[in-house]
Structure formats: C-alpha cells, structure tokens
Amino acid sequence: MFHQILYSLHIIGMVTLISIGLYLFFNKRITETARKTLALYMMSAAHTQLLTGFILFFLLLSQVNHMKIGIKMLLAIEVAVLSTIYRKKIAKDEKLNPVFLFVILISSIAVTVIAFVM
C-alpha cells in the first residue's frame, strides 16, 4: 500500500514537472505573477520527484537495476537544482536565457524515457 502511494506521488510529480515546463516554455504571453507561481510549482514537483524516487529506491533496493537508478538519480538531482535556480531567478525578476528552461525539460523527459523504455 505504501509503495503504491509513493509510486502514485512519483508519477504525479513527473506529470506536473513536464506539463508545467512545457507550458512555461511554449506560452510566451504568460504574466510574471503566473510565471513565478508556476516556477514554484515546478520546483516543488522536481523536489517531490527526487524525494519519492529516493524512498522508492531504498524500499526496493535488491530488485532494481542500479545503473539505471544511478543515472536517473543524477538527472533528477540536476533537474531539482536547475528548477530551484530557475525559481530563485524568476523571484528576483532577473533575465533568464530560454535555454535554461529547455535544459530542465530535456532532462525531465530523459528521466521519463529512461524509466519507461529501458
């Protein structure tokens, strides 16, 4: 039961992270207040992904492919750090390069592909 709840939270975090990232990347007419709020939600989703991923890993320690999990964890840490930096820069109204959000999106999608394809 606990495993299913954590797995559901992990999937919800993934969907939230990717959907908010896509929305922020492709919607150019978004207000700054909405951008700040969505950046906060994206950061929270990235941290949820990281936390639930670590917990799921330690629950299923003997049943997982450690190479796959290691790559996923490195990418998840990268996404969490980059989304936190993105959130802080948006909160301070600093100018951001659009490539920054693109890297967050590509890394998030890469983690998802690794999880479901490999």
Buried (B, 14 or more C-beta within 10 A) or exposed (E): EEEEEBEEBBBBBBEBBBBBBBBBEEEEEEEEEEBEBBBBBBBBBBBBBBBBBBBBBEEEEEEBEEEEBEBBBEBBBBBBEBBBBBBEBBEEEEEBEEEBBEBBBBBBBBBBEBBEEE
